[in-house]
Amino acid sequence: MSSIYRSEEGKSSILEEYEAYVEQLGEGFTREYVETRFGQTHVLLTGPEDGKPLFILQGGNCVNPMTLSWFSSLFKDYRIIAPDTIGHPGYSEETRISARFDSLALWISDLLDHYKIEKSAFIGPSFGGGIILRLATYIPDRIACSVLVAPAGLAVGSKIKMAQDIVLPLVTYKMTSSPTSLQKIADIMSCSCMKEIDKNIIGKIFKYVSLEQDMPKLTEQDELVNYTSPTLLLVGEKDVFFPADKVIERAQKIIPNVKAIKYDTGHFPSQDVLKQMNQEIQQFLQKNY
């Protein structure tokens, strides 16, 4: 099996960051490995064991506890099930599976079956939102309701702007390890508010991981004809990858039951915006779940 990591040292360094982040999340977390048809999946669990299940799917090219931390206000009310996405940095199987067809939906279905959950609420930032859209396409009856946060799979930003703001400084960073280049990427992704620990982690992932290039496909209207679950869409006006207006316009055309809210933020939300998002999510779940 080929590794997603460029070196064992790089892998160890990233997993050390993973563990440091889990410690920051506080007590009450357990973890386990679940066998799926695509290989072992490492899962973080927290919240009341008798609480309603809430799957939180990680963003792409980061580590699970980083984006999981965005939704910490939900930990006390729901049984959180947070898998490390297969083929991404973390402890799950490193073999990558296609994000374009039904593989990711089947992977989630295997996890639901393992936990004997017929249907669940889902939250997915970025790549995780794209996974939810794949599940909504192929197995929509497993979704009770969903929250898409700056999701992949609906619309994308300007390729020219992404090349200028992300790709060029990324190439420079990979060649020189320039802190200035990494800071530029972090500032563009977060409107200059990225936490230091997050910047350090993405820097290590840029250096030590063969980045996932296969993003979830742009969802077609006819793919969601059987998906009617309540959906909350939270997006940033300054998101270089998935800009709010384009994403909302597309979502309102193809998702039957969607409520959209946009914020003055980038792909990585500021702490103030995360508080607002969490309030909206709590109200949404209380109403629809």
Secondary structure, 3 states (H helix, E strand, C coil): CCCCECCHHHHHHHHHHHHHHHHHHCCCCEEEEEEECCEEEEEEEECCCCCCEEEECCCCCCCHHHHHHHHHHHCCCCEEEEECCCCCCCCCCCCCCCCCCCHHHHHHHHHHHHCCCCCEEEEEECHHHHHHHHHHHHCHHHEEEEEEECCCCCCCCCHHHHHHHHHHHHHHHHHHCCHHHHHHHHHHHHCCCCCHHHHHHHHHHHHHECCCCCCCCCCCHHHHCCCCCCEEEEEECCCCCCCHHHHHHHHHHHCCCEEEEEECCCCCCCHHHHHHHHHHHHHHHHHHC
